[in-house]
Amino acid sequence: MEVQNNTNERRDFIKKAGKGLIAATLIGGIELGETANAQPSGAVKQDAIDETVPVKFTPIKDSSEKKEGSVPSPMRPSKRIGYAFVGLGRLTLNQLLPAIAKCNYSKAVALVSGDGEKAKKVALQYGIDAKNIYNYANFDEIKNNPEVDVVYIVLPNGMHEEFTLRTAKAGKHVLCEKPLSVSSASAQKMVDACHKANVKLMTAYRIQYEPHNTLVKEWTRSEKKGKVKIIETFNAQNTADPTHWRHVKALSGGGALPDIGLYNLNTTRFILGEEPDSVLASMYSTPGDPRFKEVEESVLFQLFFPSGVVSSHVTSYGVHESRHYKCHTNKGATIGLKNAFAYNGQQLELSEVKDEMEYKSNPTFGAEKDQFTLVMDHMSDCVLNNKTPYTPGEEGVQDHKIMEAIYESAKTGKRVKLKRVEGTDVFRGDAPKKAE
């Protein structure tokens, strides 16, 4: 009897507390959802709802505060673009699969790996159907899988061409890690194959989607802080295993330059929107270091642009990780970005001269965005709305041509001229949606 009384008292308490909570939340301006059986007047059928339009809230912060950004508005899973990941190495497991879980328009549906046990484990972790696991031999069967829309190639550089051609033949769109391949000729074959198959090819240049780098681009092109005349970039890391594919030229295409120096090159082109017309470079590797029997350790290069801008770059596999750049203007301003080429942690550094006084600041804006999420959702937007990716295969081909000129200059010790390219953003496609 005592238990029954306690139970009744608990039920009464919950009912009373619930009524009080409902009243309090309504007073506070929070609307509670309808009960399962209730049918609100004017109800809209679920299929007619556009779930990608963000839910809006009344602002609770003063306009002087940093903006919150919009509410996440993911597309319903059944409509999202399905991705197959080819290669289950560090980048896929540490970055790409966690990132796609945060996407609005993309989802992971298939895996391709030479390690069946690893693939099974990863499939379980991410809810991928076991029937959508492929290996490199039976990869071509992916053409019969309607769940796969895009194939994300995350393999050593020397394998990019083969799997891009196989993907195009299967009728699937291609998102390929950088560099696009190991040479401009190989990269051009990839572009041609995708055009012929009428599928999209996008180079995964994540920096061109990252908000801090995008802001530097906007300030530079608008001359907000003056006209940028000199750009300095530094991108380095200390590699270890001499047997890793990055140290094998047939698989990598080169050392520090095509792997991380590519960011120095590509980001500078992105910021300015124009193409260099000549390069000057030098290259050095520590004698006897087993890591650099086939590929270079360090490259120093300069790019000369038709507008008069000169950029100076250092990239290396032999020093502690550091990734930053500075843009110097003719109006006493320097726009810098710490961790510029890293996966996260970007920080603006601004130095300005006003009234003969130098002012330094660290401007901030918005929340940090996952760069790989932005990359994949842009590709998905292009597939959904038939757009040309902002960083298509042509963008990757152009970088290979410039890198080949850098190698030639380093070998000959002479300045190498490039084919003059007129216009702005000549090799880029449709601009991505602005990250909110």
N, C-alpha and C positions, 0 to 999 in steps of 0.2 A: 504493500500500500504506500509505503514511503517512497519507493522508487517511482510509482505511478504519479504521485504528487509532484515529485521533482521534475519528472518528464513534462507534465502539464505546465508547470511553472516555467520551464525552459522554453516551451513552445510559445507561451504567452509573451515571454520576454522578447523572443525573436520577432514576433509579429509587431509588438509595440516599437521595437528598435527599428524594424524595417520601415514602418510608417514614418517614424521620425527622420530616418535617413532620406526617404523620398522627399519629404517636405524640405529638408535642409538643402538637398541638392537642387531642387527646383528653385529655391530662393537664391542659391548661389549661381544660377544661370546655367546649370548642367542638365541636359536632357537625358533621361534614362531611356533605354531601348524599350520597344513594345514587347509585351508578353508573347509567348509562342502562338497563342490562339487569337490574339487581337488582330483586327484588320483595320488599320487606320484609313480614314477617308481619303480618297484620291490616291490610293496606293499605286505605285508604278511597278510594272512587271520587272523582274530581275534582269531579264535579257535586254531590256530597253535602257538599262543604266550604263552610263559610260564611267566605268570604275577608274579610268586614268585621269579624270578631272579631280584635282586635290580637294579634300574636305577643307573648308575654311572656318577659322575660329576668330572671334573678336580679339583684337590685340590686347595684351595685358601689360606690355612694356611701353614705356615712353619712346617717342620717335628718336630720341637721342641714343637709345641703347642699340646694341648690335642686333640685326634682324635674325629672327628664328629660322627662317627658311620655310618652305611649304611642307605640308604633311605628306609623308610617303604615299604614293598612289600607284601601286603595282597593278599591272594587267592581270586578269584572272589567269591562273595557270594553264588552262586549256588553250588559251590564245597566244601564249608567249612563244618566242622563237626557241626551237630546240637545238642545243649544242652538243656536238661530239668532240671530246678532247683527245687528241692524238699525242701520246706521251705523258706518262705520269711521274715526272721528275719533280724537283723542288718547286719550280715555278707553279706548276699545276696544283700541287697539293698544298703549298704554303700560301699561294695568292689567288689563283684563278677560281678554284672550286669554292673557297670561302667567299670570294667576291661575287660570284654569280648568284649565290643565295641572297644577296642584297639587291639584285637587279629588279627593275620594274617590268622589263619586256623580254627577259631571257631566262632560260632554265637549262640545267644539265640533264641530258637524256641518254648519253652513250659515252663509252670509254674505249680507247684503243691503246693496247699495251702489249709488249713482248713478255710481260710477267703476268701470267694468268692469276696466280694467287693474290698478287698485289691488287689487280683489277677487281677481283671478287670482293676483297676487303673494302676497297674504296667505294665500290657500288653499294655495298651495305651501308656505309657511313652516310652516303648522300642520296639514298633512296632510288638508285638507278636500277632498272630492271635487268636481271642477269642475262636476258636474251639480247640486250643491247651492248654486250661486251664483245669486242673484236680484237684480233691480233693483227700484226703487220701483213701476214700472208693472206688472210681472208677479208682485209679491209674493204676491198672493192664491193663486197656484198652490201655495204652501207647504202648503195644506190636503191636498194629495195626497202629501206626503212623510212616510212613517211614521217616518223617522229623527228628525224634529223633534218634540220634546215641549214645549219652552218657547221662546218668542220673547223675547229681551232687547232692549228698545227703548232705544237710546242716541242719540236724536235731539234737536234743539232742542225746548224745552218746548212750543212751539206746535204741534208735530207729534205729540205723545204721544197725544192723543185719537184722531186719525185712525187711527194704526197699532194702537192698542189695540183699537179697534172692528173693524178688519180682521182682527186676530189672533184675537179672540174668535169672529168669524164663521167663521174657518178651523178652529175647534175646538182651538186651541192655548192653553196656559197663558201668562200674561203676567208678565214681570219688567220693571218700568219704572223708569228712572232718576228721581231726584228733581229738582225738585218733580214731583208726579204730573201736573200740567198747568199751565194759566195762570189758572185760577179754580176756585172750589169747585163751580160749576155744571158746568163741563166735566169736572172730576174725578169728580163724581157720575155723569155719563153713562158714564164708563169703568167704574165699579163696577157700575152697573146692567147694562151690556152683558155683563160677565163673569159675573155671577150668572145672567143669562138664558141664556147659552151653557153654563153649568155648567163654567166653567174658572176656575182660580185667578188672582188678581191680587195681585201683591206689589210694594210700593214699596221700592226699593233703598236703604233707610236703613242704610248700613253701620255707622254709629256704634253702633247698638243691638245689634250682634253683636261689636263690638270688646271684648276682654277687660278692658282698663284702665277704659273707661267703664262696663262691666258691674260691675266691682268697686266703683266709686264709687256706682253705683246700689244695690248690695247694702249697702254701709256706710250710705248715707243712709236707706234704708227700715228697716234694722234698728236705726238710731240707735246704731251701734257707737261713734261718736265724739261722740255727742250729737245733738240734734235740729237739722237744718239749718233755718236761718231766712232766710238771705240767700244768693243765688247771683249771681255776676258772670260774664259771658261776654264774650269779645272774639274776633271772627273777621273778618279783613281780608286783602285782597290788592290789589296795584296793577295794574289792567288797562291794556291798551295800545290795540289797534286799535279805532277808533270804529265801523268797519264790521262788526265781528264780531257774530254773531247775539245775543250776550249784551247788546249795546247797542241792539238793535232790539226794541221793546216787543211787537210782534206775535208775535215768535218766542220771546221770553224771559218775557213777562208782567210784567217789572219788572227792577230792577237788582240791587244787592247783597242786598236782602232775600230774594227767592225763590231766589237762587243759593247764597249762602254764609250769609246770616243765618238761613236755614231751619235750619241746624245748631244755632245758638244756641237757637232755639225748640224744635226737636224733641228735642234732647238734654236740655233742662231738663224737658220733659214726661216723657221716658223715665226720668230720674233719680228724679223725684218720684212718678211713676205717677198723678198727678192732673191735672186740667184747670184752666187759669186761668178766672176769672170776669169779669176786666176787664183792659184794656190802656191804656197811656198812651205816646204816641210823638211823636217829631219827626223831621224829614227835611231833608237839605241836600245841594245839589250846587254845586260851584264854578262861578260864573257864567262863561260863555264857553268852558267846557271841552267840546270837540266830542264827547267820550265820553258826555256826559250830557244830550244834547238830548231824548232820549225816556225814559230811565230814570234812577233816582236813584243818587247816589254813596254817601251815608251815611245810615244810619237808627239812631236811638237809641230803645230802647223798654223799657218795664217791663211785667212780667206779675205779676198779683196772684192768689194762689191761696186757695181756701176755708180751707185749714189755717193760713193766716197767713204763709206763705212769700211773699217778694217777690223777684223776679229782675230784674236790670238787665243790658241787652245793648247792645253796640255792634257794628255791622257796616259795612264800608266797602269800596269799590272804589278808594280813593284813597291808601292808605298801604301801607308795606311789609308783606309777609305775616307775620301773627302770629295764632295760634289757641290760645286757652287759656281756662280757667275756674277759679273758686274757689267752694267751698261753705263757708259760715261757720256754725258751730253755736253752741248756747247753752251749751256746756261747754268753751269756750276752744280749740276745734279748728278748723282750716281745712284742708279737703281740696282740693288743687289738681291740675290735670292740664295739663302742658305739651304742646303739639302735639296738643291734644285732638281737633281735627277734621281733622287731616292724615291722609294715607294710611298713615303709619308714624311711628315715633319718639316714641310716647306715653311720658310720664314722670310718675309720681306724685310729688307734693310734699305732705308732711304736716307741719303745725305743731300742736303740742299744748302746753297748759299743765298741768303736774303739780307739785304741791307748790310753787306760786308760781314755778316755773321754766318757761321756754319751751324746748321741744325741737323741732328740725326734722330731718326725715329724708326719704329718697327710697326708699320701699319698692319692691322689685322682686319679680317672680314670673314664672316660666315664660318660654318663648321667644315672640318676637313672631309674631303671626299675620297672614296676608294677609287683610285685611278683605273683599275681593271674593270670595276663595275661600270664606270663611265664609257670605257672602250667597248665593252660587250653590248651595252644598251644602245650605243650609237650604231653599231653594226646591225642590231636588231631593228632599230628605227629605219635604217636604210632598206632592209629586207621588207619590212611591213609597208613602207610607203614608197618603195622603188626610187630611192635616192642613191646618189653616188657617194661612197664613203669619203669623209674629209681627208683621210690619209689612205688613198687607194694604192694599188700596186705601182702606179707611175711615180708616186712619191718615193717609194723604195728604190726604184730603178735610178732615179736622179741621185740619190745618196750614194749608190754604188759607183756611178760615174765620177762623182767628186772624190770618193775614197780612192779610186784607181788613179786619179790625178795626184792625190796626196802621196801615194806610194811611189809614183813615178818621180815626183819632185824629191822625195827623200832619197831615192836611188841615184838620181843624177845631180842633186844639189842645185838644181835650177828651178826658177819659177815656171810653172806650167799653166798655159792658158786653157780656159774652158770655152765651150761653145756659148756664145752670148744668148741669154734668154730674156726676152722683154716681157714686161707685165708683172702683176702681183698674184701670188698664190697660183701660179700657172699649173702646178701639178696636183693641186688639192681639189676636193670635191665639195659637196654641200656641207656647210658649217653645222657643227653639232648643236643640239639644244643647250642652252646655257644652264650649267649646274646651279641649282638653287640651294 
